């Protein structure tokens, strides 16, 4: 079985970004119906040494759209600055990421196969091939931050289930 870079990355990003968009909407509905200010959630973390919800959502975008920018440019770095977005700003960020990735052509992504991608963090430079960068670094980080955002909402009482996290699965046609 062969799987293309596009199918292994963009299709997976879009599935989970759709789920994140949905559980953000479900969270907002829950907060409004329970008279909870959604802005309180933006700075909520699960533990004191863990970055807040806002960071998790911005990282979902960074490890999807930002990762694709990284494979195009050959360099990926941690975000230089995180915006102090409110809940609706985070929803917009996810919508914008979905829109950006939806417009990508499979051929353009697949053409990046076997290219070099350097992950620069501080003075360290970690070399990857495009495939290894996406599959062993970008996607695991993407899922980690999506899961953490989901867990923060769950910890605040949002009635979410596994199907809300999975999103629209890609069934055989």
C-alpha positions as CSV (number, residue, x, y, z in Angstrom):
1,X,0.0,0.0,0.0
2,X,1.3,3.4,-0.9
3,X,0.0,6.6,0.8
4,X,0.7,10.0,-0.5
5,X,2.1,12.9,1.6
6,X,-1.1,14.8,1.0
7,X,-3.3,12.0,2.2
8,X,-1.1,11.2,5.2
9,X,-0.9,14.9,6.3
10,X,-3.5,17.3,4.8
11,X,-6.4,14.9,4.9
12,X,-5.5,14.1,8.5
13,X,-5.1,17.7,9.5
14,X,-8.5,18.6,7.9
15,X,-10.3,15.7,9.7
16,X,-9.0,16.8,13.1
17,X,-9.3,20.5,12.4
18,X,-13.0,19.9,11.6
19,X,-13.3,18.0,14.9
20,X,-11.6,20.9,16.8
21,X,-13.9,23.4,15.1
22,X,-16.9,21.3,16.2
23,X,-15.8,20.8,19.8
24,X,-15.0,24.5,20.1
25,X,-18.6,25.2,19.0
26,X,-20.0,22.6,21.4
27,X,-17.9,24.2,24.1
28,X,-19.3,27.7,23.4
29,X,-22.8,26.4,23.5
30,X,-22.2,24.7,26.8
31,X,-20.6,27.7,28.3
32,X,-23.4,30.0,27.2
33,X,-26.1,27.7,28.4
34,X,-24.4,27.4,31.8
35,X,-23.6,31.1,32.2
36,X,-19.8,30.4,32.0
37,X,-17.7,33.1,30.4
38,X,-15.8,31.4,27.6
39,X,-12.9,33.8,28.1
40,X,-12.2,32.1,31.4
41,X,-11.4,28.9,29.4
42,X,-8.9,30.6,27.1
43,X,-6.2,30.8,29.9
44,X,-7.2,27.4,31.5
45,X,-4.7,24.6,31.6
46,X,-4.9,21.1,33.0
47,X,-1.9,21.5,35.4
48,X,0.1,24.5,36.6
49,X,3.1,23.6,34.5
50,X,1.1,23.1,31.3
51,X,0.3,25.9,28.8
52,X,-3.3,27.1,28.5
53,X,-6.1,26.3,26.1
54,X,-5.2,29.3,23.9
55,X,-1.7,27.8,23.4
56,X,-3.1,24.4,22.6
57,X,-5.4,25.7,19.8
58,X,-2.7,28.0,18.4
59,X,-0.3,25.0,18.4
60,X,-2.9,22.9,16.5
61,X,-2.6,25.5,13.7
62,X,1.1,25.8,14.0
63,X,1.6,22.1,13.6
64,X,-0.7,21.9,10.6
65,X,-0.5,25.1,8.5
66,X,2.8,26.0,10.0
67,X,4.2,22.5,9.3
68,X,3.1,22.8,5.6
69,X,4.8,26.2,5.4
70,X,7.9,24.4,6.9
71,X,8.0,21.7,4.3
72,X,7.7,24.4,1.6
73,X,10.4,26.5,3.0
74,X,12.6,23.7,4.3
75,X,12.6,25.2,7.9
76,X,10.2,24.8,10.8
77,X,10.6,26.7,14.0
78,X,8.5,27.1,17.2
79,X,6.1,30.0,17.0
80,X,7.8,33.3,17.7
81,X,4.8,34.9,19.3
82,X,1.4,33.7,20.4
83,X,-1.5,36.0,20.0
84,X,-3.6,36.9,23.0
85,X,-6.8,35.6,21.3
86,X,-10.2,35.3,22.8
87,X,-12.4,32.3,22.4
88,X,-14.0,33.6,19.1
89,X,-10.5,34.4,17.9
90,X,-9.4,30.9,18.5
91,X,-12.5,29.6,16.6
92,X,-11.6,31.9,13.7
93,X,-8.0,30.7,13.7
94,X,-9.2,27.1,13.3
95,X,-11.6,28.1,10.5
96,X,-8.8,30.0,8.7
97,X,-6.5,27.0,9.0
98,X,-9.1,24.7,7.5
99,X,-9.6,27.1,4.7
100,X,-5.9,27.4,4.0
101,X,-5.4,23.7,3.9
102,X,-8.5,23.0,1.8
103,X,-7.0,25.1,-1.0
104,X,-3.8,23.1,-1.2
105,X,-3.4,20.9,-4.3
106,X,-2.3,17.3,-3.6
107,X,0.3,17.5,-6.3
108,X,2.0,20.5,-4.6
109,X,2.3,18.6,-1.3
110,X,3.3,15.3,-2.9
111,X,6.0,17.1,-4.9
112,X,7.8,17.8,-1.6
113,X,8.6,14.1,-1.0
114,X,12.2,13.4,0.1
115,X,13.0,17.1,0.5
116,X,14.9,18.3,3.6
117,X,13.2,20.0,6.5
118,X,15.2,21.4,9.4
119,X,13.6,22.0,12.7
120,X,15.3,24.9,14.3
121,X,14.9,25.4,18.1
122,X,17.3,27.8,19.7
123,X,20.8,26.9,18.4
124,X,19.8,23.3,17.6
125,X,19.0,22.2,14.1
126,X,17.3,18.8,13.7
127,X,17.3,17.4,10.1
128,X,14.3,15.5,8.7
129,X,13.1,14.4,5.4
130,X,9.6,15.8,4.6
131,X,8.0,12.4,5.3
132,X,9.8,11.9,8.6
133,X,9.1,15.5,9.7
134,X,5.3,15.2,9.0
135,X,4.9,11.6,10.3
136,X,7.2,11.6,13.3
137,X,7.1,15.2,14.5
138,X,4.3,17.4,13.0
139,X,1.4,15.0,13.2
140,X,2.2,13.7,16.8
141,X,2.5,17.3,18.0
142,X,-0.7,18.2,16.2
143,X,-2.7,15.4,17.8
144,X,-1.1,16.1,21.2
145,X,-2.3,19.7,21.2
146,X,-5.8,18.8,19.7
147,X,-6.2,16.2,22.4
148,X,-5.1,18.6,25.2
149,X,-7.6,21.2,24.0
150,X,-10.3,18.6,24.0
151,X,-9.3,17.5,27.5
152,X,-9.4,21.0,28.8
153,X,-13.0,21.5,27.5
154,X,-13.9,18.1,29.0
155,X,-12.4,19.1,32.4
156,X,-14.7,22.2,32.3
157,X,-17.8,20.0,31.8
158,X,-18.3,20.3,28.1
159,X,-20.2,17.1,27.1
160,X,-17.9,15.7,24.5
161,X,-17.3,12.1,23.4
162,X,-14.8,10.2,21.4
163,X,-16.8,10.8,18.1
164,X,-16.4,14.6,18.7
165,X,-12.7,14.1,18.8
166,X,-12.5,11.8,15.7
167,X,-14.4,14.1,13.4
168,X,-15.6,13.1,10.0
169,X,-13.9,9.8,9.3
170,X,-12.9,9.0,5.7
171,X,-14.9,5.9,4.8
172,X,-14.5,3.9,1.6
173,X,-16.4,5.3,-1.3
